[in-house]
Amino acid sequence: MTNSNQIISASPRIPAAAYALCLCIGLIGANSLALAPIAPQVAASFGSDVPTVMSASAAFGIGTAASALLLAGLIDRFGPGRILRFSLLVFIAALAASAAAPALPAFIAAQGLAGLAAGVALPSIYTLAALASPAGRESDTLGVVLSGWTLSMVAGVSLSAVIADLIGWRMVYGIVVAAGLAAVTGIATLAAKGAAAGRSAPSPLSALRIPGIAPLLCACAAFMASFYGVYGYIGDHLHQGLRLPVSAGGLLALCYGLGFGAAAFLDRWIDRFGPARLLPALFMAVCGIYLLMAAAAASYVALLAVAFVWGMANHAALNVLIVRLAALDPARRGAIMGLNSGVTYLALFVGTTGFGPLYARAGFAALAGLAVVLMLMAALAAGLAPRSSATSRL
């Protein structure tokens, strides 16, 4: 009996808070991914075109990056639990405004407001995940939280078009609003989590002085730009290049999301081997996947298989990257996670806009080739980041 108790105590359970945070991630991800498949219906209802409607997605991304860079310092001042609760309420209100928007400008403005709320909510979620994780299970706990991106890929991409066809695109946002209210209830016990410093809230940009953060943020920028640059055009490649129906892109996104979720079993190995050692190797693995993607560009079945492995590798790499960043300075996790979110959404903008001209001129395989170059840069930057004692133990 004593041995059994010792084993249990040596392997603490992942806290229930991680699952509530997973739902929060899923909500934000669903909003950022759901517009693309329903954009034709949204455009028709507003008497506009798809490119103009997709400017709402750009507004969401810019709003997220701006608030993450300028406002995430509030997390360290007031505490991540309180900030997350407030930002989620604003996010839900913005989604309700999106569903009720009478005209396209109002819809775009509502999505911009949702981005401002998401830019503070995301670093709050990552900070709370670091605070809630038991010693020795940091990556396992974060892996559960990151599974929210799987929820958003499956529900946000795969189901939004179906829901829009059955009951209209406005109900897509209505359903996310209902899920958001459930999430607010789920995080009620987290409102007091994280000690509020009670001091002035400096800009997260001031955290750039923390030793080791610059190369990790450079790695994050290259990693995210490669993902969004390739993901943003793979659907059009399937439709225009391979002459497949639009639904083919949804199945590929589903494969990616399932791979992202399936990688959760790898998280326990991260804590055993140490994120500082693993991050460059994981970035090189993602680099190899883009090479495979370039070779498989003409085969839909091969791309589905590569997408599944792509999701697994990206899950592991994102997990390790966030663990490394969070360990740099525990007292300033909010600011650090704000920088991470800001860089991520700036990379979304740069990736989708920068990869577009190359795709138009040289095709999809060239995008995978550029992603290979970016991932080599990410691996180099991660290798140059110092291995502090804190990150080595995590």
Helices and strands as residue ranges (DSSP letters): H 2-10, H 17-46, H 50-53, H 55-71, H 73-78, H 80-100, H 104-132, H 138-146, H 148-151, I 152-159, H 160-167, H 169-186, G 188-190, G 204-209, H 213-236, I 237-241, H 247-262, G 263-266, H 267-273, H 275-295, H 300-326, G 330-332, H 333-362, H 364-384, H 389-393
